[in-house]
Every structure is written in C-alpha cells, then in structure tokens.
C-alpha cells in the first residue's frame, strides 16, 4: 500500500523529487545496459562488485541475496556461476567454521578492470570531493529510508552504522562483538543499522 506521504508528494509536492527519482532509475538502467554488452551478466557483475566491497562476514550467498533483493536459490546460482569461472573462491568463515565465505581471486580482481560501471565512476570522479561526500550521504539516507519503507535489510558501511564506535585507526562493532581493522570500516556490511539523524552529528 502506498503511504499518503508518498502519494501526496507525487501529486502536490515539489516536482524536483519526481525528477530525482526518475534520474536515479535512468542511471541504473543505463549502467545495466552496459552490463549486457560485457563478459558477465548484470547479476554476475553485481555479485562480483558486492564480494569486492563487502566485509568478511557479509561475503556469503545469503547476505548477497539480501543485498540483491532476490531469493537465496537465485543468489546461490549466481555465486556458483562466478565460482565456476574461478572469479571467486570459497573459504571458511573466520567467525563460524561451519559457514563459507567467498573471496575474489586474482582473475576476479582483474575482471573488475573491465567493469562497465567504470564509466559512471569516472564521471562521478570529476565532481568536487566535498560535493561527492555530500552526495554519498544523501544517497545513503535514501537507500536506508527505502529499505525501511519496504521492511528490507539496509546495507552500508561502519561510519554510518549505529553498531560502530571508532577506536584509533580502527573501531569496534557491537553487533559482531569484534574489533575492526581500518580497512574493514569502509566495507559493506549485512549487519548494518543506519544511524538516526541525531547520531550522525559528530561522526567522521
């Protein structure tokens, strides 16, 4: 059911909101059309990018299924296809030896050099750094807000997560009860819980 807030925004609100939504969809469609002309399918590219960006505990088929918004069966087939092409490799989870996680192989990392999303990344890279940072914060809030409306898991990094507390060059995750190295802080996490607006102030 569409909320009154959303319905009234579409009918009577600032048309800028409609335009932003249309542009976001258009950008996604354009990126996916480039995927279709490449070595991997759009779903395979999404999976490869996800495993390249996610932290260790989040590099599982079930976490990828949540990220992709698909079934575990479909996610497992995508993961198997990349494993079959030796772009990712299975490894035992450091937290639970009964579970498996997936890491990119050397061919997998090399494949990212052919990522059709690089054209979009290049255009974004031409934007002023401060503007990019503000844009990222805005998009992160949009993604978390949409996940909340749809009652779906949100994905993000430690700096915007309520479980995270900084400590030196690293930090601590209260959800996993684990210390985090500096390299883990900017990786995607399936246990992400977005900060409230009042918590965002003071975060680096």
Order of alpha helices (4+ residues) and beta strands (2+ residues): alpha-alpha-alpha-alpha-alpha-beta-beta-alpha-alpha-alpha-beta-beta-beta-alpha
